[in-house]
Amino acid sequence: MESSSVSDLRRKKPSALNRQQWMSKPESSVSSIVQQLSKGDEDVPPKIRLNLLNELVQISDQIESYDTDALLCCLRATLLGSLRTLRVAALRVIRYYLKNSEFTVHLISLGVNLFISRSLDKIDKQTEVERLQVLKLVRKWVVTCCETIPNNIVHSLVSLGEAAEDPLQRISVEVVCEITMRNPKVSANCGGIKLLLNAILDPNNVGIQESLVQGLAYLLNGSNRKFVRIPLDLGILLAPITECQIKETPPAPPPAPAAGAANNAPNNLAGNAQNKPQLTITNPTGQTSTAPKKEKKEDKVSMSIRAISILLRGWTGVFVLSSFPFGLASLVNAFYLPSHDLHVQVLDALFDIFRISDVDKNSDPSGTKLGSSAEEDHSFRSIGLLELPKKARGKQQNLLNNYLSVLLVAFIHCGLIEGLVTLGTKYSKNSEAGGQSTVTKATLLLGELLYLTNVLLPPNQCAKVQTLPKLVEFAASFTVLDPRQRSRASTMLSNLHSYHHQKHSNNNTAETSGATNDWKRLKLGDRRHERKIDSLKKLDAQLDQDQLRTKILESQVTTTKDHTKWKWDNISDLIDGPLLSNPTLLTQVMKTKFIKRVLSYFRPLTQAFAALPWTPENDKYRRIAVQLLQVLVSTEQGADYLKHSKLIPEIIDIIKLELDPVANAHPAHKERPLSSEKMWKKMSAEYFTILGSLSTTPRGMEILIDFGILDYLTALVALPSRDDLFATIVTSLDYTTSDHTRMFLSKALSSSSKGTRFRATRHLHVLVRSGVQNFDQWGITFLLDQLNDGDIKASKMALNALTEACNQVECMDALIAAKPQLLKHGPAGKHLWLRSLSRPNGLANLLAEGNQIHTEMNLWKKELNDSYVLSIEHELNQVFSPSSSLTATKEQELDGVTPPPHFYGELAKTEKGCQVLEESRHVNEFIQCASELTTQTQLQRRAALWALGHIGSSQTGLSFLLQSRYHIQNMDVLQVLTNLATNDPCLSIRGTCMYILGMMSGVEDARRRLDWLGWESPTNLSSLICVPKDHKSELLFRLHDDKYCGSYAVSGHISYFDKEDETNNEILTNVTHLSNSISADSASRTLKRLKAQHTLAFSSPRVALEAYKLMGVYKYKLAARRFIYELFDGVAWASADLSLLTFPTFEEN
């Protein structure tokens, strides 16, 4: 049967195999294929062999059991063959059958891994496909069972990753990086970690640098830190910065150095493998492998600074780089080196590290570029959702502030403030090009850091920084310093003072945040800028008739109809002064032509006001119009006067004109006062603001109702493609007092147009942020109705607005009373549902519904705790990632990262909730898990910490946690957390403790307890930041001394030859010497000589196998590895009995 099947295979094409028969019994098929592949080439030709190997791949998914050793022996023989196509197919088969660690153990025991390395190391123009297949196989091995990957494979990858000229170099670096994270021991033993550090500095790897640095951070985070020599290995990353001093110290430029001369720098902090001169190894064929060209040092400096910046975007980098003397300080000490380019790069990196991106780095800190002009602030036409601050839920934590506070402490201890002062006083106006720009950047950065310390650090630590002793000393020194440096110090002090006031004025926007319509914002804006004095108003109220007549005459209103000659400032003072304060004077003025002519100026038919271009300068006319209407409706007589004037009817006429479809179809439709073009360019758009000002008073609202203006406005907002009208009208009305305006908004919310409903819902969100009064009595109902809107965008906007509105207790109670079905609205709805637990009535409702609370608690204990941590860390990773700044939205940049509601935290805010927690006994488990008293993963420990932090973030929950029953080893929860923050070997646990301590510091009792433990917080309770006191800050950055567990050679090589066999021993000894760069040249010459004298020894499979084993023990350059393979290229593997050879076991690898 076998002979007939083979003959059939010879006659048929490879694609004509009987696959159906083999697919029916895949196990027997594997056995049959292996038997045929074991035959010689005369029985099974190469094409048939290739087809059989492909068939093995196709049935790999259906195989359950087979003879692994037989298959691997067959594939090993194929790998030793001379046909590249068959070797590629064999590698592919191994990749498909590599599904578990048992397979890899068999593979190693048969020595297949040695020949896989050979396929990766050998190179010519035709082996690229084979090498790529090896990399795919290794990648599958790493993902499936990286713990079994042998040293020789990793040695091959490391040597390939060090060969800059190899096209697969970058891929090898990425694979080594993944091996380092999954199996750091084998990576450290084979030099993979050092390769990773050198690859981070390679300018050719700029695209993957972030991934490599994150892989390094993962290694440094926990117990795997023992495989890294922190001061020495991380010194490789810092070396390019410190070497700048060597390059620029000589006063005269030195001659161009010879190749490799730059690598002989005597003060290098740590050796760099890529900076070592590579020896030239000549192989027996006469080919020479030369070292790659050196990168420019400037490129490596940029890569070094960028790597440090990326590493500092997480807790691991902050703690590790601050743990040894020349870590973080190397970046600060760069300011003292004589290199202007280095100063600029470090300054830019610090702006990035501290997330300072909203200032103009090149602007003058004493100028006005960073502020906006007063005229620009008067414009409220574009007020929207992002321009208003969010309504915070009490004390809301920003996790970025906790990170920045620790980062500030670390840099301040490294002397960053002093370094910036030195840099700011170093360059003069006549210095080298860019020197003054550097001073400006240093001053701006120092100003921003002083602002951050004032906000993020406790008063004691902040005071020491804010005094700037070194800068004051420079500015006040008249005997020691150069007068020019003293002058530069004085200028820097003055600029910092100006920048501080400018920063304060730019951040002072709270005065207008409570406005609910354009008129109120306008009024607040005027009062902010003009600062009306109460004493002057009192004097205006005491004017007699003669004085009033004089003021009216000074305004020129009654003397001429030409409004260009009117004194508008006098008109404004008259209206907002005596007429507003004294109703009697208003009655007298209404008998004159003053009010009639001013109202006539604003009538649409006169085209005086309506035709004006919309500019900040013309905005004063709108203010006067609104002031006059407010004065008139303040009295009954004034309201009647306004009703009988022509202003309101003419405004209604232009609204009717806009609603007339015939007028819209007329060719001259663009000439309408309320056309789209004029709404954006002319003051006619402000008629809606004028009407909206009437909605703020009962008399004004009565006028709007009598004239039916709200009905006309309802029709206007429903016009298609007129978003400009909707935005202007809706934002002009006041919704605080009248039910009529709310009814108008309700009609817009229930409109048949999706766009109208969405924009109306969005304005509800604006009202929430504006702090409109009594929103809980009517706004919550509107938002709940919009949750069921068929338009997903409107429903989502309503949910966001509802979430923000419920930050107010009254709104939350109104939501609980409505009992909506929140859980069907996704994660945001679930967060609202969780927050309802924080109110006694909300918890009572849920407890009355049955077992829902206990079911949710068990779900959180089982999986949602871990999911909560992963979601927060994912958001933090997105913010910390350098590429996130390109995709972050404006609102994300402003908000930072805020922890979402936590089930246990919300439950602990009520006494009844604490009783539920006590009955569950989950708190005891959380404390034991966080203290590492149980065998839990690091993720579970962080989840336990977050649960404890949320429980202790309220007064009720903190009192519950501080009970003696929850003490561990005579320590309360706060003692446990502070101990973990300074002593836990896992740095991510330390960082999580910083978040948790900050969260709990918002409770006064916790703050007092933490002060006794040596921790302090900023004065403001809402800061939610906690750091060690100044004299204890060094404890925060102390790392435990871990014994280094990495090595480049696991153990010495044991020879399998007799000592009398001097030739073989000499060959293997010189192969060993090839791993030493000093003895490599001599060893290569000796091996060439030995091959010429003892050709048979180099044809022995046993000797070749011993040499292959050595390449799995010692570290060789890629050129040396290829040289060894070429020495033994005459071995007749096909005729050798490989079963007689001894291969290293898995344990020996």
Secondary structure as GFF3:
##gff-version 3
##sequence-region A 1 1149
A	DSSP	alpha_helix	2	11	.	.	.	ID=ss1
A	DSSP	three_ten_helix	14	16	.	.	.	ID=ss2
A	DSSP	alpha_helix	19	24	.	.	.	ID=ss3
A	DSSP	alpha_helix	26	37	.	.	.	ID=ss4
A	DSSP	alpha_helix	46	58	.	.	.	ID=ss5
A	DSSP	three_ten_helix	60	62	.	.	.	ID=ss6
A	DSSP	alpha_helix	68	79	.	.	.	ID=ss7
A	DSSP	alpha_helix	84	97	.	.	.	ID=ss8
A	DSSP	alpha_helix	101	109	.	.	.	ID=ss9
A	DSSP	alpha_helix	112	121	.	.	.	ID=ss10
A	DSSP	alpha_helix	128	145	.	.	.	ID=ss11
A	DSSP	three_ten_helix	146	148	.	.	.	ID=ss12
A	DSSP	alpha_helix	151	162	.	.	.	ID=ss13
A	DSSP	alpha_helix	169	182	.	.	.	ID=ss14
A	DSSP	alpha_helix	184	189	.	.	.	ID=ss15
A	DSSP	alpha_helix	192	200	.	.	.	ID=ss16
A	DSSP	three_ten_helix	203	205	.	.	.	ID=ss17
A	DSSP	alpha_helix	209	221	.	.	.	ID=ss18
A	DSSP	three_ten_helix	223	227	.	.	.	ID=ss19
A	DSSP	alpha_helix	230	242	.	.	.	ID=ss20
A	DSSP	alpha_helix	244	248	.	.	.	ID=ss21
A	DSSP	three_ten_helix	261	264	.	.	.	ID=ss22
A	DSSP	three_ten_helix	273	275	.	.	.	ID=ss23
A	DSSP	beta_strand	281	282	.	.	.	ID=ss24
A	DSSP	beta_strand	288	289	.	.	.	ID=ss25
A	DSSP	alpha_helix	297	311	.	.	.	ID=ss26
A	DSSP	alpha_helix	315	321	.	.	.	ID=ss27
A	DSSP	alpha_helix	328	333	.	.	.	ID=ss28
A	DSSP	three_ten_helix	334	336	.	.	.	ID=ss29
A	DSSP	alpha_helix	340	353	.	.	.	ID=ss30
A	DSSP	alpha_helix	374	377	.	.	.	ID=ss31
A	DSSP	alpha_helix	399	413	.	.	.	ID=ss32
A	DSSP	alpha_helix	416	424	.	.	.	ID=ss33
A	DSSP	alpha_helix	435	456	.	.	.	ID=ss34
A	DSSP	alpha_helix	459	466	.	.	.	ID=ss35
A	DSSP	alpha_helix	469	476	.	.	.	ID=ss36
A	DSSP	alpha_helix	483	507	.	.	.	ID=ss37
A	DSSP	three_ten_helix	510	512	.	.	.	ID=ss38
A	DSSP	alpha_helix	518	530	.	.	.	ID=ss39
A	DSSP	alpha_helix	534	541	.	.	.	ID=ss40
A	DSSP	alpha_helix	545	555	.	.	.	ID=ss41
A	DSSP	three_ten_helix	563	565	.	.	.	ID=ss42
A	DSSP	alpha_helix	568	574	.	.	.	ID=ss43
A	DSSP	pi_helix	575	579	.	.	.	ID=ss44
A	DSSP	alpha_helix	580	581	.	.	.	ID=ss45
A	DSSP	alpha_helix	583	590	.	.	.	ID=ss46
A	DSSP	alpha_helix	594	602	.	.	.	ID=ss47
A	DSSP	three_ten_helix	604	606	.	.	.	ID=ss48
A	DSSP	alpha_helix	619	632	.	.	.	ID=ss49
A	DSSP	alpha_helix	636	643	.	.	.	ID=ss50
A	DSSP	alpha_helix	647	659	.	.	.	ID=ss51
A	DSSP	alpha_helix	661	665	.	.	.	ID=ss52
A	DSSP	three_ten_helix	669	671	.	.	.	ID=ss53
A	DSSP	alpha_helix	676	681	.	.	.	ID=ss54
A	DSSP	three_ten_helix	683	686	.	.	.	ID=ss55
A	DSSP	alpha_helix	687	694	.	.	.	ID=ss56
A	DSSP	alpha_helix	698	706	.	.	.	ID=ss57
A	DSSP	alpha_helix	709	717	.	.	.	ID=ss58
A	DSSP	alpha_helix	723	732	.	.	.	ID=ss59
A	DSSP	alpha_helix	739	749	.	.	.	ID=ss60
A	DSSP	alpha_helix	754	770	.	.	.	ID=ss61
A	DSSP	alpha_helix	775	787	.	.	.	ID=ss62
A	DSSP	alpha_helix	792	805	.	.	.	ID=ss63
A	DSSP	alpha_helix	809	818	.	.	.	ID=ss64
A	DSSP	three_ten_helix	822	825	.	.	.	ID=ss65
A	DSSP	alpha_helix	826	835	.	.	.	ID=ss66
A	DSSP	three_ten_helix	836	838	.	.	.	ID=ss67
A	DSSP	alpha_helix	840	848	.	.	.	ID=ss68
A	DSSP	alpha_helix	852	859	.	.	.	ID=ss69
A	DSSP	pi_helix	860	864	.	.	.	ID=ss70
A	DSSP	alpha_helix	865	880	.	.	.	ID=ss71
A	DSSP	three_ten_helix	882	886	.	.	.	ID=ss72
A	DSSP	alpha_helix	890	895	.	.	.	ID=ss73
A	DSSP	alpha_helix	903	907	.	.	.	ID=ss74
A	DSSP	alpha_helix	911	920	.	.	.	ID=ss75
A	DSSP	alpha_helix	922	930	.	.	.	ID=ss76
A	DSSP	alpha_helix	938	951	.	.	.	ID=ss77
A	DSSP	alpha_helix	955	961	.	.	.	ID=ss78
A	DSSP	three_ten_helix	964	966	.	.	.	ID=ss79
A	DSSP	alpha_helix	973	983	.	.	.	ID=ss80
A	DSSP	alpha_helix	987	1000	.	.	.	ID=ss81
A	DSSP	alpha_helix	1004	1012	.	.	.	ID=ss82
A	DSSP	beta_strand	1015	1016	.	.	.	ID=ss83
A	DSSP	three_ten_helix	1021	1023	.	.	.	ID=ss84
A	DSSP	beta_strand	1027	1028	.	.	.	ID=ss85
A	DSSP	three_ten_helix	1030	1032	.	.	.	ID=ss86
A	DSSP	alpha_helix	1033	1036	.	.	.	ID=ss87
A	DSSP	alpha_helix	1062	1073	.	.	.	ID=ss88
A	DSSP	alpha_helix	1080	1093	.	.	.	ID=ss89
A	DSSP	three_ten_helix	1097	1099	.	.	.	ID=ss90
A	DSSP	alpha_helix	1101	1110	.	.	.	ID=ss91
A	DSSP	alpha_helix	1118	1127	.	.	.	ID=ss92
A	DSSP	three_ten_helix	1138	1140	.	.	.	ID=ss93
###
